[in-house]
């Protein structure tokens, strides 16, 4: 039996969600725990209520929806993604997987097909790392100590615990979100590729084999704030000059570690932040990645060494505030086979592909057998207002997800 989603309903849902957090620049800003994020969550709740689904929320704001009375006593099949975005991001990253999972849960309930185990739609909090890489899914898999949560700050310098204190879309303690091993049967995430390969090959479905490892750090250069007009150039300890020198070193550092190593600085904060003040402090936020764990660790060490070299060259101090490594992970072969079988049954072309972007799936893979489904991205664009995918590809991906979830829930 081959199943199909309600395509018109899912299309309307994606369009409505894309209107929440829309910016004048044409993108979408629904950063984690923002007002726009709250509006999106209210919309999601309303859609669950309209479908007669039960909705549960944990202490970090992770959301779980399933059909009432669906509990068979067996671990559930999970599917979902996130609804938070990067600043001025696109309409599909995270949103596609979130809406498609909800659609699949609704569709299975409507069709009344017998299931051996329940299917649960999930929304993860702060996947995009406003406060921490893959924050919500990590809370499910590893959990957090209170001290770790209290130390987390957002892109704007605000504290996570302050944000949670006024956040109505979290219930319970943020330190009590861990899910026990064996309570989840499997997890499948539908996502746009965020790269050019599927479109270039004219292939409709990517069966994801593995997910890249993630590292992050804030490099803090500390100099001395002085008057911009009266302090001679030879007497300055300019933290921003050291940071600028450091940025020019990043491509060479990545190349020295490996061909697949990448490093990005997309955020710099300068103190005291006056045009007529020599910068006394500069915070450089790094994102670095590699599909191999050992190379990822080596990349972090090389970046730290380069920071020390830039600081020494400009006579300033430097501190390295490293985040925990998110390990690269292989995805489950059995689920990959189920995705392949669903694609074949729908008459779709598919290819094995690795993910160069991080996803909640790489945390979930430590909790349960996990797989991912990719659909093409136009021109490989993502994390920008140019992010787009043909509707036909979105519908195909959701149909593959539905049939994969059905196969997993009936085995």
Secondary structure, DSSP 8 states (H G I E B T S, - for coil): ------HHHHHHHHHHHHTTTB-TTSSB---TTSHHHHHHHHHHHHHHHHTTEEEEE-TT--EEEEETT---SS-EEEEEEE----TTB-SSTTHHHHHHHHHHHHHHHHHT---SS-EEEEEES-TB-SSSBTHHHHHHHT---HHHHHT-B-TTS-BHHHHHHT-TT--S-TT-----TTSEEEEEEEEE-SSSHHHHHT-SEEEEEEE-EEEEEEEEEE---EETTTS-GGG---HHHHHHHHHHHHHHHHHHH-TT-EEEEEEEEEES--TTEE-SEEEEEEEEEESSHHHHHHHHHHHHHHHHHHHHHHT-EEEEEE---B--EE--HHHHHHHHHHHHHTT--EEEEEESS--THHHHTTTSEEEEEEE--GGG--SSTT----HHHHHHHHHHHHHHHHHHHT-
